[in-house]
Amino acid sequence: MAFPGDPRSDAKVTRYAHALDGDADGERERLAAHVARVHEGEPRVGFPAVLGEDHPAEIRAALADALDADVFEVPMGPPSLPGIRLEYAYRDALGEAGVHVVRRPVVDYETDGDGRLTAAVVERNGQHVPHYADSFVLATGGLVGKGLDSDRGGVREPVFDCHVPHPADRYDWFVDDVYGEQPYPRFGVVVDDDLRPRDADGRIEFENLRAAGSVVGGHDFAAECSGTGVSLATGDAAGTAAGSDTQ
Amino acid sequence: MSDAESPSDEFEPIDVFEDEETPDLRPGADSCYKCSTCDTNCPVAEVDDDFPGPKFQGPEQWRLKRKEDTSVDSSISKCSNCMRCDSACPSDVPLSQMHNTARAEYVDEELSKTSLTYWRNRILANYRTSAFLASKMPRIANFAMNFGPARWAMEKTLGVTSERDFPAFATETFREWWEREGGADGSRERAREARERRGEDVDAEKKVAYFHGCYANYNTPEVGKAMVRVFEHFGYELVVPEQRCSGTPMFANGMLEDAERHAKVNVSSMGDLVTQGYDAIASCTSCSMALRQEYPELFDIDGIEDLAENTWEALEYLRVQEDLSGELSAAVVEDEDLAELAYHAPCHARNQGLDGQALELFEDLAGVDAEDVGDSCSGISGTYGWKEEKYETSMKIGEEMFDHMEEAEGEVGMTECPTCAMQMEHGTGYEIKHPLEVVESALI
């Protein structure tokens, strides 16, 4: 099915989204008309996830109205528009809460020498700038997101060097059956009930450090389809605990 | 990564690099897992469907080029070098480094050295030379550069858009003013007095070398003066060493040889001072970007890493070294021109993690209300928006920023980047200030 306005065949998802956002040439109505030709009264109509970056609710409502059916989006591979919307929503919520954001990697940390973190050291094109806080949450992602680093020698959590249990022999990190019970996706830091990472002896790594999301081990998000659930649950719990610590 | 280490002594990695001076881009190309986040963050791709985007310009083109008889695609000259792809990439692919090297190769091998485009780009890239000449007779230059028939001819022959007004050249350059104020000796005295007034050790080693860049010298000396006054207020003595262009417009035009010639002068004079314990401070975020990131990525000059590691943006430095926020929250700005400021974060500031800095600093400053105009690119990208064939793209990219500026209270803008300031003024007619000027107004 052709998209109104005939964009290039390799157009970016944002191109479709912005055309529907702007609706300058009646793209919403025209798209609905294209679909209406093959729509035979099905109660639900699914679209690729390109239904707008800034006004997705409006676009979905306009299409649903024109087709007299429920409209939903089918998530696609990256770059994911629902992901971009989520990022914007997050950014706006942070802004409203008065939170300042620095988007540079944390490369080091400072402690009080007594088991508490005092600062995360942020790298800025060569500069190392400490950012001080009462409480910290490690949410750097897993093996793909680079919150976990690995080489032939082992697997590490590179920011705070938290303990990541894994077999010493790297041939035990995987099994030959590709879709079998793979050990490596479950690699990650080990947390207690308060989401504080534990070292190899089961002791708390830092009193005021918590972990959330894919950096936490013990789940295989791809096989279990559990990524969002784990991220939301641990993010909420770690954020709440970190916040109450600073009150 | 140890995956790249040789598993046995017999293993010989394929030698794909022509010489030791060519940057090794293979690890970067291999790190790309094709998520295309760079493409959705590229302001040029957003408005130009025919631009293949940073992922192609970087890792994909690099891989294609491994085959013989493959030349760099001409679309590389559509990249504006805003470097947004660098910070968008979740996998640390050095995209702008790949673009800079590909663009240099394109200019070197594909662009005729007798073509007008080559010379137009070379003249634009060597802005310092034109500015230097103009500063010798600023009033005549200001008239001549915006003289209608001359600008018509420049557009027709060279392809420099006649839509924009040339920035005015100052009748006294920053360096002329600096000499008049007594240069380094004068600064040492004023800094000592400030340290005494502040109750600090009068012999404290508070020394910085100021990289003013071309624009603060020839066009906006008020920014350089604000820098000097603010740093001296905090007890720092300044020196203003010999310097050339940071290279930013040269990277963006694929003129790496010109850039390296200038970089050598800067690394030598600034680097010597760094060795003596000075920190290098820039007031222009593209200059600090060049010294910190592009220099070590592109050139192999003695002392270049040392300089990169000791270069700071002006307010970033004061925030870390001094209680800048504290002093600002106790101050009041009485200048009504600064009451409402529409702030645009330059892309190059964003890449250094400085995009929130000015707004955070001025949050508790009485008499100033600074409002963010969104995270879009201004679209000018230095010399890019001055090219006749790029002007429309440049203005399309800027549209979002112009709209947000119009929506914001007040009619004065603020940004750290001189060319973003040009674009902001061009699109809205607002007067544009540098954050250092606001700090000066608050503290001095």
Boltz contact constraints between the chains, C-beta under 6 A:
constraints:
  - contact:
      token1: [A, 8]
      token2: [B, 49]
      max_distance: 6.0
  - contact:
      token1: [A, 12]
      token2: [B, 39]
      max_distance: 6.0
  - contact:
      token1: [A, 14]
      token2: [B, 40]
      max_distance: 6.0
  - contact:
      token1: [A, 78]
      token2: [B, 35]
      max_distance: 6.0
  - contact:
      token1: [A, 78]
      token2: [B, 36]
      max_distance: 6.0
  - contact:
      token1: [A, 79]
      token2: [B, 36]
      max_distance: 6.0
  - contact:
      token1: [A, 79]
      token2: [B, 37]
      max_distance: 6.0
  - contact:
      token1: [A, 79]
      token2: [B, 40]
      max_distance: 6.0
  - contact:
      token1: [A, 100]
      token2: [B, 356]
      max_distance: 6.0
  - contact:
      token1: [A, 100]
      token2: [B, 360]
      max_distance: 6.0
  - contact:
      token1: [A, 102]
      token2: [B, 353]
      max_distance: 6.0
  - contact:
      token1: [A, 104]
      token2: [B, 353]
      max_distance: 6.0
  - contact:
      token1: [A, 124]
      token2: [B, 352]
      max_distance: 6.0
  - contact:
      token1: [A, 124]
      token2: [B, 353]
      max_distance: 6.0
  - contact:
      token1: [A, 125]
      token2: [B, 292]
      max_distance: 6.0
  - contact:
      token1: [A, 125]
      token2: [B, 293]
      max_distance: 6.0
  - contact:
      token1: [A, 125]
      token2: [B, 352]
      max_distance: 6.0
  - contact:
      token1: [A, 126]
      token2: [B, 292]
      max_distance: 6.0
  - contact:
      token1: [A, 126]
      token2: [B, 308]
      max_distance: 6.0
  - contact:
      token1: [A, 126]
      token2: [B, 309]
      max_distance: 6.0
  - contact:
      token1: [A, 129]
      token2: [B, 320]
      max_distance: 6.0
  - contact:
      token1: [A, 151]
      token2: [B, 1]
      max_distance: 6.0
  - contact:
      token1: [A, 151]
      token2: [B, 2]
      max_distance: 6.0
  - contact:
      token1: [A, 152]
      token2: [B, 2]
      max_distance: 6.0
